[in-house]
Amino acid sequence: MNLLSQANQVTHHNDSATRTCIGGGALGVSEPVLPPLAYEQLLRNMFRSAPLGVYQTDPDGYPLVSASFCSADPGEAGTQRVRYLNPQERKALAASFQCAMAAGQQWHQQFQYRFADGAVCRLQAVVAPLRGADGSLSGYQVCTMEITAQYQAHQELALSEDRHRVALEAAELGIWDFNVAANDCYFSPFCYHMLGYSSGQMQVRLEDWTNIIHPQYLDTARRVLENCISGGIEKFELEFRLKTNEGKWHWFRCTGKAAERDASGKACRLAGTLLDINQAKLMEHLLQMEHGLLNLITATSPVGIMFIESDGNITFVNPKAERILGLTKLQMAHREPPVIDTIFSVESESSSDAELSLGQVLEQGRCLLQSTFVFNRADGGRAVLSISTAPFLDPASTVSGTVVTLEDVTEQKTREQVMADNDRLLRETQRIAQLGSYVLDIAHDHWVCSSKLEEILGVGAAYPKTMQGHFDIVHEDFRDQFIDSYRAAINNNRPFEHEYKIRRHNDGEERWVTECCELTWDAACKQARMIGTIKDITERKAAEEAIRNLNDELDRRVIERTSQLVAAKKEIESFSYSVSHDLRAPLRHINSYSAILVEEHGESLPEEARYYLERICTASNRMGKQIDDLLALTRVGRTIMKKNTFNISQLAADVVEMLSEESENAPEFVVQSGISAYGDSALVRLVLQNLLGNSVKYSSRNMSPRIEFGQTLVAGRHAFFVRDNGVGFDMAYIEKLFQPFQRLHGSEFEGTGIGLATVRRIIERHGGSIWAEGKEHEGATFYFTLSHPRKADPASR
């Protein structure tokens, strides 16, 4: 009979306590058979103190004897509570009960017990069959215990352990627990799994695990473990490498702490976790490499890089940007106004637009690509910058800042401006010079030209710009020769230059042009091009024809003038001969006869007559001297010059020696030594004789005459000078100083007035110049220069 086939409820008429009955019929309470009073009281006390419910039933499941129990039966005396088995468990419980009874075994099971008011308790029941002396079933012994609290605690513990297990699995953590006294260590299965071992494949001794620690970290691990055991530290965290079952070294992080300590403070138990951080270490290594590579790239980048946050704060600046702006990152952080507000755009849409700063552009959220800005550096320099910007998105796809790249294109912009100016200048030059240019691509038989050349040739955009098209413009009288010369220049790789006539394409006008071109190659020496210019020389040709006619006229006039000059030269030579001979003879006679009269008849002549005769002799001598000077002046213009480099200091010293011997009151001469000059030394000697002689003459009345010769720098050019401390002259009459027969001091000093004119003629023939400075009674200085030697002149070497 299935004792759990149904569960009913019944209330005893004498006892209000509800009892659980097992059987197919109704549950009832039969009148108990009571033992003696003392024994019954003892049993009642025992059952009340124990959380048990014990009773017997007949073979049909009706209780025969009951005893009060405490928490084992939720129905207490004086209460009536209807109770049920959980319908979901009833069928399974009945089946298991029948199986146990059929096998003659005890039936024990846990099940849920539900009250009508919704309360639920958990019971554990044990049912044993009772048999009589003949072995027949006489009933059942039932024992029940309420285990609701224990069941709930067990469930919570199981739930906690499951949560702990899931958390460890999610965190991929292994657990270890080390018994220090027993030198025994527990490792969770995941510890073996991380190392590639199966559970139990490794020993549990600590030495077995320390053997797989990388030697580099073994001493540190032992020292930390001993320090924690001894009480030096309470907890620790280590990162080291362990050898896996495959023989590879993986990174792990081990954390631990002292779980228990004895009275002396020594740890007797350590516990902690083990985490595989090999992937994290690899990622960290890669991140370090990427960070190092990024730092290297930004540090060596040829462009400046900046990161500007949305509030305008500059958080990153690479060295190139610091050099471009002339500011360090720290200086940028403390600069007022901010740097980005002092960088202005020069690409305004119109001239009336206000200049936008980089800060304003970033506030507008605009992306730039190589936009031009200007920045005034702290050192006063002005930099032209090419700036590009791009937004930087954080993981939430929100713009957190802007990456700005900048290049200093000051020199590039300057070059571009120079190129633009040069291009404009070239166009203007071609226009003014009537010069056009072209480039002929020989391989593709096509040429491009300047607008000026199109104007010269009279061709438009539709004209076939080929080599044949070039030949067709050449005048038919010059075409064959031009084609042969042009092709020969290409084939022989030589320059081409030709003057010829063209017939303009648009109006047929004939014009003269000159063309110059050369064959050039590209960088790979594969493609040849003819680069040339064509200049309109029609006006020049007309001018040449006019000049040719004029030259013919000039040649005729030159011939006439040359014949006149030859005649004049002959007349001058005849005059010079007459002066030298015909005038000298009477002067010699006058001098001779005057001297004879004075010598032979001087005593018989009156004093006045002797005076006149002396005056006649003096005048004739002076006139002879003037004739000699005039002849010397004419010879200076006709003398063939022999230029070479000579020591002018030595030449001046020779002249000084000669003058010192002739002078009664020899002055103090100072001659600068080591001076060289280039010219005709004989003529330069004549210059020094005149200049030094004049200085001796005009300083003779000074008590301490001093004359200097040397070289000095005047207006950036070396000049020779002769200086004296004589009577000097008035600068108002400087223009007369080098004119023939012009004397500034009259008869107080002898002379003919030809010397300085001769000096100027010699200096001018040398290609130099002479000038003087003086002041009355304070001396005078004469400066002169000579020509420089030509580089090809062997004398200069």
Summary of the structure (lengths in Angstrom):
residues: 797
radius of gyration: 66.9
end to end distance: 150.5
largest distance: 224.6
contacts: 2176
relative contact order: 0.03
helix: 41%
strand: 26%
